[in-house]
């Protein structure tokens, strides 16, 4: 468990992949922490991971990995990328359909960092792209700013789009970037409350079995009525 710690990689927007924090321990908890970087800031490498009241900033694929990840009540700050670059918040690496992995953001704010604020409508920013074939990213009860492109999601690249079996879903979000009517056709889009419940803390992380012992606050189900 980490509390009130900042992890930073200062390589900058032109430094390409530059991880600020790599996490692979099961039942990892980060509370009141900051992860600051540009491309590939937070590498959620493996197992169950929980983040609460954190600040995570970056540009390209800045929350990525293969873990079973839940980020609650945190600020997701998108920074200004390098020339001719675009921003992607999440790049999950789930490789098989039966893997219980993915990245879930719940009750967070997805907003521009001050460095991007003036250019947030011209620099393209997306919620996610599928790093691997069964990439899974779920956005629940977040406030999503106007920096997010209406399409929401893009393929990994032209040679390996990874769009056929990925799972990109949304439920109960608000803010101008939450309008899902023009989302990419390969995205799941808006899901039911019953479906979204599968990605809340109790079923997703088996939270009641271990999170209370950390004394870190958490929402076991939905944060909002």
C-alpha positions, 0 to 999 in steps of 0.5 A, a space after each residue: 500500500 502507498 499513501 500520499 506519495 508522488 511518482 513522476 517521470 520527467 522524460 517529457 512529451 518527446 521522451 516516448 514510453 517512460 513509465 512513472 510507476 509499475 505495479 504488479 503485486 496482488 491487492 495493491 492499494 494507492 491512496 492520495 497518490 500522484 502518478 505524473 508522466 507523459 506516455 505510459 505513466 502508470 503501468 498496471 502490470 498484474 493482479 488486483 489493483 485499487 486506486 483512490 483519491 489519486 491524480 494520474 496525468 499523461 498523454 499517450 496510453 498513460 494508464 496501461 497494462 494487464 491487471 484487474 484495475 479499479 480507479 475510484 474518485 481520482 483526477 485523470 489529467 490529460 497533458 499536452 503531447 508532443 508535436 503531431 501526437 494525440 492523447 489516449 487515456 487507457 490502453 488495456 492489454 487483456 489477451 484472452 476473453 476469459 482473463 479477468 483483467 481490464 481497467 475500470 475508472 469509476 467516479 473520476 474526473 477526466 479533464 485537461 491538465 493546465 498545459 493542455 487547457 488552451 488546446 484541448 479542442 484541437 489536440 485529439 484525446 480519446 478514452 481508450 484504444 485496444 492494446 491487445 485483442 480482448 482489451 477491456 476498459 469500462 468508464 462508470 460514473 465519471 465526469 468527462 470533459 469536452 477534451 474527449 473526441 466524440 468517437 471516444 475510441 480508436 484502433 490500436 494501429 492500422 496493422 493490428 486494429 484489435 477492434 473485433 473483440 475489445 470491450 469498451 463500455 460506459 455507464 452513468 457518466 456525465 459532462 460534455 465528453 460523456 455523450 456517446 451517440 457518436 462512439 466508435 462502432 466497435 465499442 460496446 457503448 452505454 451498458 445497463 446498470 446490471 452489466 456495469 455492476 460487474 465492474 464495481 469493487 465487490 465483484 471486480 476485486 472481491 473488495 470486501 475480503 481485503 480492502 477494509 483492512 487497509 482503512 482506505 475508503 472505497 465504494 463497493 458498488 455504485 458511488 451514485 444512486 
